[in-house]
Amino acid sequence: MAYRLDTEVLYQGTTPQGIIRNPETPAIYPASAYILDDMEDYVFADKGGRYYYNRSANPNRDELGAAISFLEKGEKTLICSSGMAAISTVLLSLLQSGDHVVMSKAIYGETIELAQMILPGFGIEVSFADFTDPEAVRKAVQKNTKMFYTEIIANPLTLVTDLEAVTAIAREKGILTVVDSTFTTPFVYRPLEHGADLVLHSMTKYFGGHSDITGGCVTASAELIDRIYPKYLLLGCCLDPVSSWMTLRSVKTMSMRVRAQNQNAMLIARALAQDPHVKAVYHPSLPEHPHHELASRMFDTDYGYGAMLSFRLEDDHEKVAVFMKHLKLICYLGTLGGIRTTFTHPRTAFVNNFSGEELDRMGLAEGLVRISVGAEDSRDLIADLLQALAAMDA
């Protein structure tokens, strides 16, 4: 049957010609939906037999999920549109009205905001505890506690959580343990191998690694992911195919990037610790760090101790500003984990969200500077930091 031009053009170029076998890189599948043969085919697709709608399943997300499941030694991974989407999906899927969650008091600021602004509206109670002290965690447990939520390396003072001690309490009490492992990456530490039930990441950071994608992921047992999946669909937080493809591409170089960034962080931490302008350096690789021995036991130190470090200058806003303005190579950036070195001023980042007293309790002093270390030559980075520190004398 012959169709008119306006109709015919919509159906041209939709099917690849010839045989396509084993491309070096996977294809991108941007289709929002897939053509089905009949009603039976739809039922089969809806039960996971094949793809039929992008929000439900997409080959690029599935390929990325398989790679992350391998890295984290989990059974299944959900790929989300951001780190906060991953966090929100987990909390809203596994907690219900009347439940209580114990969270680390040293976690990502927006996770704290979610716990304070969103969860109470669902009748979910939240307590904050010092997860570097397992007994403090134990004391925070209530009869209705259903979840522990923590990070491994706390931001911005790089304090380390003894996860095996925490998960021992969780198993004893029948509590789920959720770990945000963004700072550690699966190359340095894999929480599922140490008793955690779920591990999540902001893939915007080290998984993406180039400051050009926004994404998140959740890895766990098949049973837990299957519990989360229905609400994941309804919340609509799936990552788009192109970003999924770009992240999988970045995973291929992740081990090299992470190793270089972590090694640079150790060298920078040592150099800063010797500078008279620096009052304190916070990085687990340093012997004087309060959790150095713990981190050395926990982490795969062949990859290092993480690429995030902080250091404290004099609590003088003007002097800190002089230091920042004299940095020539290292830029001020409101995120972390990229291949280029950046810095931020933690107190400024949250000055509109918390009171001065709250910021002090969180350790966000005026003189605190946080560095996300990249993969440049460490000698260039150290030289840039030292000349900017010297500029404060003028």
Helices and strands as residue ranges (DSSP letters): H 5-8, G 9-11, H 39-46, H 59-72, E 76-80, H 83-94, E 100-104, H 109-117, G 119-122, E 125-129, H 134-140, E 145-151, H 163-173, E 176-180, H 185-188, G 191-194, E 198-202, E 216-220, H 222-235, H 241-251, H 254-273, E 280-282, H 292-298, E 308-312, H 317-326, E 331-332, E 342-344, H 346-349, H 356-361, E 368-372, H 378-390, G 391-393
